Each structure stands twice: as C-alpha cells, then as structure tokens.
Amino acid sequence: MNSDKFLNKFTYLILCVFVAVVCFGFYKQHEANQNLNDKIFSLERQNAEITEQVDKLNKTIDAEIAKNLKETAERNNVGG
C-alpha cells in the first residue's frame, strides 16, 4: 500500500516534470520563431533599400550610356 502511494506520487512528479519541460520547450520555440521573424523583417527592409539603390544606379548607368552613345554618334557624324 505504501509502495503504491509512493509509486503514484513518483509518477505524478515525473508527469509534472515532463509537462514542465514540454511547456518550456514550446516557450523557447516561440521565442526562437519571434527572433527569426524579427530578423526576416529586418532583412526585408534592407532588401527593399538595396533594391531602391540598385534601381537608382541602373537609371544613372542607363543615362550615362545614352549620353556616351549620343556623344560618340555626334563625333562620328552618324545620322545626319
């Protein structure tokens, strides 16, 4: 009878420890997911900024190429 009570208490203790460990695991997973979401948000913002800068550079490069082509055409008397 006493051994049954002890076994019962021991089983409940093990069950409580297991539930606590599982809950802690879920908490840590949630924390890790939140950190990843923050990093993703930061990277998306950086990506948007970089994309904007690349677009500006492409426009500048295109304008410079067009200017150089026009100057070269004028020097070579092309089209007129």
C-alpha positions, -999 to +999 in steps of 0.1 A: +000+000+000+028+024+009+047+015-022+016+021-043+013+057-028+050+063-034+048+050-070+017+072-076+034+103-062+066+095-082+045+090-114+028+124-108+061+140-102+076+126-134+044+136-153+047+172-139+083+174-148+076+162-183+048+187-187+070+215-175+098+205-199+074+204-228+059+238-219+094+252-216+103+237-250+072+254-266+082+287-250+117+285-263+104+276-298+081+305-297+110+328-287+132+315-315+104+320-340+099+355-328+136+362-332+135+348-367+105+369-376+124+400-364+154+391-385+132+384-415+115+418-412+149+435-409+163+417-439+132+425-460+136+462-451+173+460-461+164+442-493+139+470-502+165+497-495+191+478-516+166+473-544+159+510-544+196+519-546+202+494-574+173+509-594+188+544-590+222+531-601+206+514-631+189+546-642+222+565-637+241+539-657+215+539-685+216+577-687+254+577-688+254+551-716+228+571-736+249+602-731+281+584-743+263+569-773+250+603-783+284+620-779+300+591-799+274+594-827+279+632-828+317+628-831+313+602-859+286+623-877+261+595-875+226+602-885+229+635-901 
